[in-house]
Amino acid sequence: MTVRTRIAPSPTGDPHVGTAYVALINYCFAKKNGGKFVLRIEDTDRARSTRESERAILDSLHWLGLSWDEGPDVGGPHGPYRQSERSEIYREHVAKLLADGNAFKCFCTPERLEEMRAVQRASKLPSRYDGLCTGLSAEEIAKKEAAGIPYVVRLSVPAEGVCVVNDLRRGAIEIDWGSVDMQVLMKSDGMPTYHLANVVDDHLMEITHVIRGEEWLSSAPKHLLLYKYFGWEPPQLLHLPLLRNPDKSKLSKRKNPTSILFYKAMGHLPDALLNFLGLLCVMPPEGEEIMDLAMMTDRFAVEHISLGGPVFDVSKLDWLNGRYIRERNDLDAFMAKAQAWGFDQAKLRRIAELAQPRIERLSDLGPLLAFFFAGRVAVNAEELRAGKLDDVSLRKALQLATWGFDALASWQTAGIEAVLKDVAARLDAKLREVTRPFYVAITGSPTSVPLYDSIDILGRDIVRERLRVALEVLGGVSSAELKEWAK
């Protein structure tokens, strides 16, 4: 048997360091065992998936030094490697489940499902489909379909008993079938959910070991049930602990930057970042913490994976990155990397166009443009509050802009301007009243070169972090405020 592992990111946002962490472990496991490593794009969420995000994920993983034997960009014998291109395969498998009585059509409306969940919440019961449509006769189903009533296809789940999930690191885990939902397998638009596509693709792509985050452990019974219904041998499972912040909370961009692109923009070297991720899952040689990919692969062992949740300690990453800068680069290599990071001609030309009309001496360039070459800028709370917005409106403006910037499909000046105009409209404030604190948050000064162009040049990841820091300076945003503003 040839060992085959996979990474299956969803192209719905920035490339996450957690994706790189899981990819590294899958790569090391496959290569340590003489196997193949596959990359598959799980883009069944048509509303949120973009090719831009897919490209960013692939480029970021390549930048880190990871490669794959099969995938959407390199091909392979088990393609297509994008789920959006495999719809007919999923429909065939759903039809088999329905024919065998292992799935059923559910015609419940969103309103009826929400009422059901409200009752369950009030009764402090787990959120789970109540099985109403499992009692429909063939005649009732045909009548509803003839009337054009939309439906989803759900998984049939045992009413009682226990599912045993065998995990390579955790051993046997028992999960009561009564806590397992009758999962939607096919949405009303004919697209599969993750659960169906994941199982079908892993089988057809001959994946032998599914190594994924522990958040999927509760879904393992649904997946094992599908393997049973199809008559397939399931792969071996390994559920990895989630990356944690230093306070042990789940790593999230509310507390720390999570995008690989942020660390690239901050000037972290790819081999240093990969080495840092490796330290979270591979035992380094005694007295040494510098490891390249070949050494990580050679030293990888499942039993070395800590179940306590590895801490993504940015200060440790900075220390390690400093060692790489000093110890792994001569002066010429250092200059080349510094130039590629922040001093390429296209970027410098854009910055020069903004600076030239605003200086009297070339020595003015330093203080005027320093924020372009900094990771974080010093933000003064008094300067943030110096405008006409009250504290709540100010924090709301920063949060709404963060959401607006995250939602931009294309990072360009026009879209950035539109986001800030929309924020001003929602606050019923003048645009200049809103933009003033953004100058402080983004550039560190209430006046600088043009704001929209500056945000464009800095990029989404650095801007998101500077807005997060500004919100922290103002005391942060409460959960209640987030819920209210999200409406």
C-alpha positions as CSV (number, residue, x, y, z in Angstrom):
1,M,0.0,0.0,0.0
2,T,1.3,3.4,-1.0
3,V,0.7,6.0,1.8
4,R,-1.3,8.9,0.4
5,T,-2.2,12.1,2.4
6,R,-3.9,15.3,1.4
7,I,-4.5,18.9,2.3
8,A,-7.9,20.3,1.3
9,P,-8.2,24.0,1.9
10,S,-11.3,26.1,1.1
11,P,-10.5,29.2,-1.0
12,T,-12.7,31.5,1.0
13,G,-10.2,33.9,2.5
14,D,-6.6,34.5,3.3
15,P,-4.2,31.5,3.5
16,H,-4.1,30.5,7.1
17,V,-1.0,29.5,9.1
18,G,-3.2,26.6,10.4
19,T,-3.5,25.4,6.8
20,A,0.3,25.5,6.5
21,Y,0.7,23.6,9.8
22,V,-1.6,20.8,8.7
23,A,-0.1,20.7,5.2
24,L,3.4,20.4,6.7
25,I,2.3,17.4,8.9
26,N,0.6,15.7,5.9
27,Y,3.7,16.3,3.8
28,C,6.1,15.0,6.4
29,F,4.0,11.9,7.1
30,A,3.7,11.0,3.4
31,K,7.3,11.5,2.6
32,K,8.6,9.8,5.7
33,N,6.6,6.7,4.6
34,G,7.6,7.0,0.9
35,G,4.2,8.1,-0.1
36,K,2.4,10.9,-2.0
37,F,1.0,14.2,-0.9
38,V,-2.1,15.6,-2.6
39,L,-3.6,19.1,-2.6
40,R,-7.4,19.3,-3.3
41,I,-9.4,22.6,-3.4
42,E,-12.7,22.3,-1.6
43,D,-14.7,25.1,-3.3
44,T,-18.3,23.9,-3.0
45,D,-19.2,27.2,-1.2
46,R,-19.9,29.0,-4.5
47,A,-20.8,32.3,-2.8
48,R,-17.5,32.7,-1.0
49,S,-15.0,30.7,-3.0
50,T,-12.7,32.6,-5.3
51,R,-9.9,31.8,-7.7
52,E,-8.0,34.7,-6.2
53,S,-8.1,33.0,-2.8
54,E,-7.1,29.7,-4.3
55,R,-4.1,31.3,-6.0
56,A,-3.1,33.0,-2.7
57,I,-3.2,29.6,-0.9
58,L,-1.1,27.8,-3.5
59,D,1.4,30.6,-3.8
60,S,1.8,30.9,0.0
61,L,2.4,27.2,0.4
62,H,4.9,27.2,-2.4
63,W,6.5,30.3,-0.8
64,L,7.0,28.3,2.4
65,G,8.7,25.6,0.4
66,L,6.0,23.0,0.3
67,S,5.1,21.1,-2.9
68,W,2.6,18.4,-3.8
69,D,2.5,15.4,-6.1
70,E,-1.0,16.0,-7.3
71,G,-3.2,19.0,-7.4
72,P,-5.1,21.6,-9.5
73,D,-1.9,23.3,-10.7
74,V,0.1,20.1,-11.4
75,G,-2.5,17.6,-12.4
76,G,-2.5,13.9,-11.6
77,P,-4.3,10.7,-12.2
78,H,-7.2,11.4,-9.8
79,G,-8.4,14.8,-11.0
80,P,-10.2,17.1,-11.3
81,Y,-8.7,18.5,-8.0
82,R,-11.3,21.2,-7.5
83,Q,-14.6,20.0,-6.0
84,S,-16.6,22.5,-8.1
85,E,-15.5,20.4,-11.2
86,R,-16.7,17.1,-9.7
87,S,-20.4,17.8,-9.4
88,E,-21.5,14.9,-11.5
89,I,-19.5,12.4,-9.4
90,Y,-21.3,13.6,-6.2
91,R,-24.7,13.4,-7.8
92,E,-24.1,9.8,-8.7
93,H,-23.1,9.0,-5.2
94,V,-26.1,10.8,-3.6
95,A,-28.4,8.9,-6.0
96,K,-26.9,5.6,-4.7
97,L,-27.4,6.7,-1.0
98,L,-31.0,7.5,-1.8
99,A,-31.6,4.3,-3.7
100,D,-30.2,2.2,-0.8
101,G,-32.3,4.1,1.8
102,N,-29.2,5.6,3.5
103,A,-30.2,9.2,2.8
104,F,-33.5,11.0,2.5
105,K,-34.9,14.1,0.9
106,C,-35.7,16.9,3.3
107,F,-38.3,19.6,2.3
108,C,-38.2,21.6,5.5
109,T,-38.1,25.4,5.0
110,P,-35.4,27.5,6.7
111,E,-38.2,29.0,8.9
112,R,-39.3,25.6,10.1
113,L,-35.7,24.6,10.9
114,E,-35.1,27.8,12.8
115,E,-38.2,27.2,14.9
116,M,-37.0,23.7,15.6
117,R,-33.6,24.9,16.7
118,A,-35.2,27.6,18.9
119,V,-37.2,24.9,20.7
120,Q,-34.0,22.8,21.2
121,R,-32.1,25.8,22.5
122,A,-34.9,26.6,25.0
123,S,-34.9,23.0,26.1
124,K,-31.1,23.0,26.3
125,L,-31.0,20.1,23.8
126,P,-28.2,19.6,21.2
127,S,-29.0,21.2,17.8
128,R,-30.0,18.2,15.6
129,Y,-32.5,17.7,12.8
130,D,-35.6,16.1,14.3
131,G,-36.2,13.6,11.5
132,L,-39.6,15.0,10.3
133,C,-39.0,14.2,6.6
134,T,-37.8,10.7,7.3
135,G,-41.5,9.7,7.6
136,L,-42.5,11.0,4.1
137,S,-43.9,8.3,1.8
138,A,-42.8,7.9,-1.8
139,E,-46.1,9.5,-3.0
140,E,-45.6,12.5,-0.7
141,I,-42.1,13.0,-1.9
142,A,-43.2,12.8,-5.6
143,K,-46.0,15.3,-5.0
144,K,-43.6,17.8,-3.3
145,E,-41.1,17.5,-6.1
146,A,-43.8,17.9,-8.8
147,A,-44.8,21.1,-7.0
148,G,-41.2,22.4,-7.3
149,I,-40.6,22.5,-3.5
150,P,-36.9,22.7,-3.0
151,Y,-35.2,20.1,-0.9
152,V,-31.8,19.0,0.5
153,V,-30.5,15.5,0.9
154,R,-29.7,14.4,4.4
155,L,-27.8,11.5,5.9
156,S,-29.7,8.7,7.7
157,V,-28.2,8.2,11.1
158,P,-28.8,5.4,13.7
159,A,-31.1,6.5,16.4
160,E,-29.1,4.7,19.2
161,G,-25.8,3.1,19.8
162,V,-22.2,4.3,19.8
163,C,-19.7,5.0,17.0
164,V,-16.1,4.2,17.8
165,V,-13.6,6.5,16.1
166,N,-10.1,5.1,16.0
167,D,-7.6,7.9,16.0
168,L,-3.9,7.3,15.4
169,R,-2.8,9.5,18.3
170,R,-5.9,9.5,20.6
171,G,-6.9,5.8,20.4
172,A,-10.5,4.7,20.4
173,I,-13.1,7.5,20.9
174,E,-16.7,6.7,21.6
175,I,-19.4,9.1,20.3
176,D,-23.1,8.5,20.9
177,W,-25.1,8.3,17.7
178,G,-27.8,10.4,19.5
179,S,-25.5,13.4,19.3
180,V,-24.8,13.0,15.6
181,D,-26.9,15.2,13.3
182,M,-28.6,14.0,10.1
183,Q,-26.1,16.0,8.1
184,V,-27.1,17.7,4.9
185,L,-25.1,16.0,2.1
186,M,-26.5,17.8,-1.0
187,K,-27.7,21.4,-0.9
188,S,-30.8,22.6,-2.7
189,D,-28.7,24.1,-5.4
190,G,-27.3,20.6,-6.2
191,M,-23.9,21.3,-4.7
192,P,-22.5,18.8,-2.1
193,T,-21.6,19.8,1.4
194,Y,-18.1,19.2,2.8
195,H,-19.0,15.9,4.4
196,L,-20.1,14.1,1.3
197,A,-17.5,15.6,-1.0
198,N,-14.8,14.9,1.5
199,V,-15.6,11.2,1.8
200,V,-16.1,10.6,-1.9
201,D,-13.0,12.4,-2.9
202,D,-10.8,10.8,-0.3
203,H,-11.9,7.4,-1.5
204,L,-11.6,8.0,-5.2
205,M,-8.2,9.7,-4.7
206,E,-7.1,6.7,-2.7
207,I,-6.2,8.7,0.4
208,T,-4.9,6.2,3.1
209,H,-4.5,8.7,6.0
210,V,-6.7,11.6,6.7
211,I,-4.8,14.1,8.9
212,R,-6.8,17.1,9.8
213,G,-7.7,19.5,12.7
214,E,-9.5,18.3,15.8
215,E,-12.5,20.4,15.0
216,W,-13.5,17.6,12.6
217,L,-13.4,14.9,15.2
218,S,-17.1,15.4,15.9
219,S,-17.8,14.9,12.2
220,A,-15.9,11.6,12.0
221,P,-19.0,9.4,12.8
222,K,-20.8,10.9,9.8
223,H,-17.8,10.2,7.6
224,L,-17.4,6.7,8.8
225,L,-21.1,6.1,8.3
226,L,-20.7,7.1,4.7
227,Y,-17.8,4.8,4.2
228,K,-20.0,2.0,5.6
229,Y,-22.9,2.9,3.4
230,F,-20.8,2.9,0.3
231,G,-19.0,-0.3,1.3
232,W,-15.6,1.3,1.3
233,E,-12.6,0.8,3.7
234,P,-12.2,4.0,5.6
235,P,-8.8,5.7,5.8
236,Q,-6.9,5.9,9.1
237,L,-7.7,9.1,11.0
238,L,-5.4,11.5,12.9
239,H,-6.9,14.7,14.4
240,L,-4.4,17.4,15.2
241,P,-4.7,19.8,18.1
242,L,-5.6,23.4,17.1
243,L,-3.0,26.1,17.2
244,R,-3.4,28.3,20.2
245,N,-2.6,31.9,21.3
246,P,-0.3,32.3,24.3
247,D,-3.3,32.5,26.5
248,K,-4.4,29.1,25.2
249,S,-7.4,30.4,23.3
250,K,-7.9,29.2,19.8
251,L,-5.8,31.1,17.3
252,S,-7.9,33.7,15.6
253,K,-7.4,36.9,13.7
254,R,-9.3,38.8,16.5
255,K,-6.3,38.3,18.7
256,N,-3.4,37.6,16.4
257,P,-2.7,37.7,12.7
258,T,-3.4,34.3,11.2
259,S,-2.6,34.9,7.5
260,I,0.6,33.6,5.9
261,L,0.5,36.7,3.8
262,F,0.8,38.9,7.0
263,Y,4.0,37.2,8.1
264,K,5.4,37.5,4.6
265,A,4.5,41.2,4.6
266,M,6.1,41.6,8.0
267,G,9.4,40.3,6.7
268,H,9.5,36.8,8.0
269,L,11.6,34.5,5.9
270,P,9.7,31.5,4.5
271,D,12.3,28.9,5.8
272,A,12.1,30.5,9.2
273,L,8.3,30.4,9.3
274,L,8.3,26.7,8.1
275,N,10.9,25.9,10.7
276,F,8.7,27.5,13.4
277,L,5.7,25.5,12.3
278,G,7.8,22.4,12.4
279,L,8.8,23.0,16.0
280,L,5.1,22.7,16.8
281,C,5.0,19.1,15.6
282,V,8.5,17.7,15.2
283,M,11.1,17.0,17.9
284,P,14.2,19.0,17.0
285,P,17.7,17.7,17.6
286,E,18.9,18.2,21.2
287,G,20.3,21.7,21.7
288,E,19.2,22.9,18.3
289,E,16.0,24.4,16.8
290,I,17.1,25.1,13.3
291,M,15.6,22.5,10.9
292,D,15.0,22.4,7.2
293,L,12.2,20.5,5.5
294,A,14.3,17.4,4.9
295,M,15.3,17.2,8.6
296,M,11.6,17.8,9.7
297,T,10.5,14.9,7.5
298,D,13.2,12.6,8.7
299,R,12.4,13.4,12.4
300,F,8.6,13.4,12.1
301,A,6.7,10.9,14.3
302,V,3.0,10.8,15.1
303,E,3.8,10.1,18.8
304,H,5.6,13.4,19.0
305,I,2.5,15.4,18.3
306,S,1.4,17.0,21.5
307,L,-2.4,16.9,22.2
308,G,-2.2,19.9,24.4
309,G,-2.5,22.4,21.6
310,P,0.7,24.0,20.3
311,V,1.2,27.7,21.1
312,F,1.7,30.0,18.1
313,D,4.2,32.3,20.0
314,V,5.0,35.2,17.7
315,S,7.9,36.3,19.9
316,K,9.5,32.8,19.4
317,L,8.9,33.2,15.6
318,D,10.6,36.6,15.6
319,W,13.6,35.2,17.5
320,L,13.9,32.3,15.1
321,N,13.5,34.6,12.1
322,G,16.3,36.8,13.5
323,R,18.6,33.8,13.6
324,Y,17.8,33.0,10.0
325,I,18.5,36.6,8.9
326,R,21.9,36.6,10.8
327,E,23.1,33.1,10.4
328,R,21.7,31.8,7.1
329,N,22.3,34.9,4.9
330,D,25.5,36.6,3.9
331,L,25.3,40.3,3.2
332,D,24.5,39.9,-0.5
333,A,21.7,37.5,0.2
334,F,20.4,39.7,3.0
335,M,20.3,42.7,0.7
336,A,18.5,40.7,-2.0
337,K,15.9,39.6,0.4
338,A,15.4,43.0,1.9
339,Q,15.0,44.5,-1.6
340,A,12.5,41.8,-2.6
341,W,10.5,42.3,0.6
342,G,10.0,46.1,0.5
343,F,12.1,47.9,-2.1
344,D,11.1,46.5,-5.4
345,Q,10.8,49.1,-8.2
346,A,7.1,48.9,-8.7
347,K,6.3,49.5,-5.1
348,L,8.9,52.3,-4.7
349,R,7.5,54.1,-7.8
350,R,4.0,54.1,-6.3
351,I,5.3,55.5,-3.0
352,A,7.5,58.1,-4.8
353,E,4.4,59.4,-6.7
354,L,2.7,60.0,-3.4
355,A,5.7,61.6,-1.7
356,Q,7.1,63.9,-4.4
357,P,4.5,66.6,-4.2
358,R,4.7,66.7,-0.4
359,I,8.3,67.2,0.4
360,E,10.8,70.1,0.3
361,R,13.9,68.1,1.1
362,L,14.8,64.5,0.3
363,S,15.5,64.1,4.0
364,D,11.7,64.6,4.5
365,L,11.2,61.1,3.0
366,G,12.2,59.2,6.1
367,P,9.5,60.5,8.5
368,L,6.9,60.8,5.8
369,L,7.2,57.3,4.5
370,A,8.5,55.2,7.4
371,F,5.1,53.7,8.0
372,F,5.3,51.9,4.6
373,F,8.3,49.9,5.9
374,A,7.1,49.1,9.4
375,G,5.0,46.2,10.6
376,R,3.1,48.0,13.3
377,V,3.1,51.8,13.9
378,A,2.9,53.6,17.2
379,V,-0.7,54.6,17.7
380,N,-1.7,57.3,20.2
381,A,-5.2,57.0,21.8
382,E,-5.5,60.7,22.2
383,E,-4.8,61.3,18.5
384,L,-7.3,58.6,17.5
385,R,-9.9,60.4,19.6
386,A,-9.0,63.9,18.6
387,G,-11.7,64.1,15.8
388,K,-15.5,64.5,16.1
389,L,-16.4,60.9,16.5
390,D,-17.4,59.7,19.9
391,D,-15.7,56.6,21.3
392,V,-18.4,54.1,20.3
393,S,-18.6,55.5,16.8
394,L,-14.9,55.5,16.5
395,R,-14.6,51.8,17.4
396,K,-17.6,51.0,15.2
397,A,-15.9,52.7,12.3
398,L,-12.7,50.7,12.7
399,Q,-14.6,47.4,13.1
400,L,-17.0,48.1,10.1
401,A,-14.0,49.0,7.9
402,T,-12.2,45.8,9.0
403,W,-15.2,43.7,7.9
404,G,-15.5,45.8,4.7
405,F,-11.9,45.4,3.8
406,D,-12.0,41.6,4.4
407,A,-15.0,41.3,2.1
408,L,-13.4,43.1,-0.8
409,A,-12.9,40.7,-3.7
410,S,-10.2,42.9,-5.2
411,W,-7.8,45.0,-3.2
412,Q,-7.7,48.3,-5.1
413,T,-8.0,52.0,-4.2
414,A,-11.5,52.4,-5.6
415,G,-12.8,49.5,-3.4
416,I,-11.0,50.9,-0.4
417,E,-12.5,54.3,-0.9
418,A,-16.0,52.7,-1.3
419,V,-15.6,50.9,2.0
420,L,-14.8,54.0,4.0
421,K,-17.6,56.0,2.3
422,D,-20.0,53.2,3.3
423,V,-18.7,53.4,6.9
424,A,-19.3,57.1,7.0
425,A,-22.8,56.7,5.6
426,R,-23.6,54.0,8.2
427,L,-22.5,56.3,11.0
428,D,-24.3,59.3,9.4
429,A,-20.9,61.2,9.6
430,K,-18.9,63.2,7.1
431,L,-16.2,61.3,5.3
432,R,-13.4,63.5,6.5
433,E,-14.5,62.9,10.1
434,V,-14.2,59.2,9.5
435,T,-10.9,59.2,7.6
436,R,-9.0,61.3,10.2
437,P,-8.6,58.4,12.8
438,F,-7.8,56.1,9.9
439,Y,-4.8,58.2,9.1
440,V,-3.7,57.7,12.7
441,A,-4.3,54.0,12.7
442,I,-2.7,53.3,9.4
443,T,0.2,55.8,9.2
444,G,0.7,56.7,12.9
445,S,0.0,60.4,12.1
446,P,-3.2,62.5,11.6
447,T,-1.7,63.7,8.3
448,S,0.3,61.9,5.7
449,V,0.3,60.9,2.0
450,P,-3.1,60.0,0.5
451,L,-4.9,57.5,2.7
452,Y,-6.6,55.3,0.1
453,D,-3.4,54.8,-1.9
454,S,-1.5,54.1,1.3
455,I,-3.9,51.4,2.3
456,D,-3.7,49.9,-1.2
457,I,0.1,49.8,-1.1
458,L,0.3,48.4,2.4
459,G,-2.0,45.5,1.6
460,R,-4.9,43.9,3.3
461,D,-3.0,41.9,5.9
462,I,-0.9,44.8,7.3
463,V,-3.9,47.1,7.3
464,R,-6.1,44.5,9.1
465,E,-3.4,44.3,11.8
466,R,-3.1,48.0,12.2
467,L,-6.8,48.4,12.6
468,R,-6.8,45.6,15.2
469,V,-4.1,47.4,17.1
470,A,-6.0,50.7,17.0
471,L,-9.1,48.9,18.4
472,E,-7.0,47.5,21.2
473,V,-5.7,50.9,22.0
474,L,-9.3,52.1,22.3
475,G,-10.2,49.3,24.7
476,G,-11.4,46.7,22.2
477,V,-14.9,45.7,21.0
478,S,-17.2,43.6,23.2
479,S,-19.1,40.5,22.0
480,A,-22.4,42.4,22.3
481,E,-21.1,45.2,20.1
482,L,-19.8,42.8,17.5
483,K,-23.3,41.1,17.3
484,E,-25.1,44.4,17.1
485,W,-22.8,45.9,14.5
486,A,-22.8,42.7,12.4
487,K,-26.5,43.2,11.8
